[in-house]
């Protein structure tokens, strides 16, 4: 089914917590329609061990909306970027295998692959023109600005930075123009490098990309109160470095229940409540009816047809954390079950997952 321009834009607005700029996106979309050309969005992922549900389920949900809107999608498996960021000791052979694991998982987590292309950075870097583009961007950008962009790889300006990590933002900016991508569809934590790409586009005589930044799913622990704005959003996002702050795509049902039961979930509080975020951004995207099972003495079973209805009753205290958490764990486990089964029963998938686990244990990668 072909959507109208307004319907396509509405879908993209569901994905984008921030769109820079919406009018540019509409104009770009219309131009592509008028000239019968494809519109391309991209996201890049460092192959860095296990995949949590923000990278798995939530990414599948967002990509499916983007492709349904009529946009083709390019996934960049950023193996060279991961090496630059010292993941797996910079071992490119290992990192590429971990990239294979990412792709294998996306294939079985509900992502529509019919309009998706997977591209390895290790193929891009074979072209001297890629490095020429990296150089040109470096010529146009101060070191101070690049250091501010290190946030995109889970680092801060105060961290001890290696020369390879300074190269990383230049490469990520070059990726956008080399692929090329009309739309940068990444998380809010990638905002700084996307803004850099928009700023240098004119100097490079390249079209300025639109940025659609999706919401970053919260970690399961209580958020810090010290930061604000985008820095706070990045600080409280789901993290791989603390396993109990994230649900991973291959977590056992018992692990999911344990993590959900321990999760921060203050009564009546809607903002910065990770359990409600799971409901809003994942569960209600994948089911039509949300059922909470509870004893009659606590009000009996209750069903919701929309997240808004659940949120309202939670804020009023009609639904409490002990009601909500078991239901969330049940649905998350239902979504993960076919993925776990695939990596248990498929010979290739099982082998590649074991390789990733062994590599992760060997290198003890510091994943932020």
QUIBELHU-V539028 format. One record per backbone hydrogen bond with DSSP energy under -0.5 kcal/mol. CO is the residue of the C=O (numbers start at 1). NH is the residue of the N-H. If there is no record, write none. Layout:
BEGIN
CO_NH, CO_NH
END
This chain:
BEGIN
4_8, 5_9, 6_10, 7_11, 8_12, 9_13, 10_14, 11_15, 12_16, 15_17, 15_215, 18_213, 19_21, 19_22, 20_211, 21_25, 22_26, 23_27, 24_28, 25_29, 26_30, 27_31, 28_32, 29_33, 30_34, 31_35, 32_37, 33_36, 39_72, 40_182, 40_183, 41_74, 42_185, 43_76, 45_78, 46_48, 50_52, 51_249, 52_55, 52_56, 53_58, 54_59, 56_60, 57_61, 58_62, 59_63, 60_64, 61_65, 62_66, 63_67, 64_68, 65_69, 66_71, 67_70, 72_41, 73_75, 73_117, 74_43, 74_76, 75_77, 75_119, 76_45, 76_78, 77_79, 77_121, 78_82, 79_83, 80_84, 81_85, 82_87, 83_86, 86_89, 87_90, 88_91, 90_92, 91_95, 92_96, 93_97, 94_98, 95_99, 96_100, 97_101, 98_102, 99_103, 100_104, 101_105, 102_106, 103_107, 104_108, 105_108, 106_109, 106_111, 111_113, 113_116, 115_73, 117_75, 119_77, 120_123, 120_124, 121_125, 123_126, 124_127, 126_128, 127_130, 127_131, 128_132, 129_133, 130_134, 131_135, 132_136, 133_137, 134_138, 135_139, 136_140, 138_141, 142_146, 143_147, 144_148, 145_149, 147_150, 148_151, 149_152, 150_153, 150_155, 151_154, 156_159, 159_161, 162_165, 162_166, 163_166, 163_167, 164_168, 165_169, 166_170, 167_171, 168_172, 169_173, 170_174, 171_175, 172_176, 173_177, 174_178, 175_179, 176_180, 176_181, 182_210, 183_42, 183_185, 184_186, 184_212, 186_214, 187_190, 188_191, 190_194, 191_195, 192_196, 193_197, 194_198, 195_199, 196_200, 197_201, 200_204, 201_206, 202_205, 210_184, 210_212, 211_20, 211_213, 212_186, 212_214, 213_17, 213_18, 214_188, 215_217, 217_238, 220_264, 228_231, 228_232, 229_233, 230_234, 231_235, 232_236, 234_237, 236_219, 241_243, 242_245, 243_246, 245_220, 246_248, 247_53, 248_251, 252_256, 253_257, 254_258, 255_259, 256_260, 257_261, 258_262, 259_263, 260_263, 264_275, 266_269, 268_270, 270_273, 272_274, 273_277, 274_278, 275_279, 276_280, 277_281, 278_282, 278_283, 279_284, 282_285, 282_286, 283_286, 283_287, 289_291, 290_304, 291_293, 292_294, 292_302, 295_298, 295_300, 296_299, 302_292, 304_290, 306_310, 307_311, 308_312, 309_313, 310_314, 311_315, 312_316, 313_318, 313_319, 314_317, 320_323, 320_324, 321_325, 323_327, 324_328, 325_329, 326_330, 327_331, 328_332, 329_333, 330_334, 331_335, 332_336, 333_337, 334_338, 336_340, 337_341, 338_342, 339_343, 340_344, 341_344, 341_345, 342_346, 345_347, 346_350, 347_351, 348_352, 349_353, 350_354, 351_355, 352_356, 353_357, 354_358, 355_359, 356_360, 357_361, 358_362, 359_363, 360_364, 365_367, 366_368
END
